[in-house]
Amino acid sequence: MMRGEDSEEVEIDLSDSDAGTEEDFEERDGPLWRAPVVLEDEDNIHTCNLVEISDTRPLINARDPRGINECLQVTFEDVIAEPVSARSTDKVWFWSNALFEVCRLWVYRVVSLLLALPMAVLSGLLFAVLSCFHIWMVQPCTRCTLIGTRWLQSLWAVVLEVVARPLLTSAGRCCGGFSIHLADE
């Protein structure tokens, strides 16, 4: 790739900093995973850096932008609730709440550390194979079948027009004279 005189260097920060808030991400137009395209002048409208239009770099702060896992927002009070008649001491309630939250957080982190990367690789491979199969096998076979059976589609349209339409039209006119009146008694 040749580098032009008017190209600029782009620095990518991959650290987990709080530089951008959720309000910054909500103000963007378009999908949350797509970086905005920056156009500086009219002459440079068709040339832009690959980093500016990347679809593969997810936004770190918006991890569930479509609300797929709304059902998993579980808190301590959703799981454990003491009735008024049977209550433990405040210290027991406080420490059980703290242990619940810490265990939930760290067990999730450990399990996701062990399973997230292999599942991401397997999901990527599965979707790649399915996409390739659909693009190179299913779609051409479907197109060939539609081209080969064009005469059958025309014949079916004629049969529907000549046989089914007059029968259904006459049945509709026969039944169109009936009317139903509902009255409250």
Sequence and secondary structure as in RCSB ss.txt:
>XXXX:A:sequence
MMRGEDSEEVEIDLSDSDAGTEEDFEERDGPLWRAPVVLEDEDNIHTCNLVEISDTRPLINARDPRGINECLQVT
FEDVIAEPVSARSTDKVWFWSNALFEVCRLWVYRVVSLLLALPMAVLSGLLFAVLSCFHIWMVQPCTRCTLIGTR
WLQSLWAVVLEVVARPLLTSAGRCCGGFSIHLADE
>XXXX:A:secstr
    TT        S   SS HHHHHT  S TTS       GGGSS   GGGG SSS  SS S TT TTGGG   
HHHH    SSS   HHHHHHHHHHHHHHHHHHHHHHHHHHHHHHHHHHHHHHHHHHHHIIIIIHHHHHHHHHHTH
HHHHHHHHHIIIIIHHHHHHHHHHHTT        
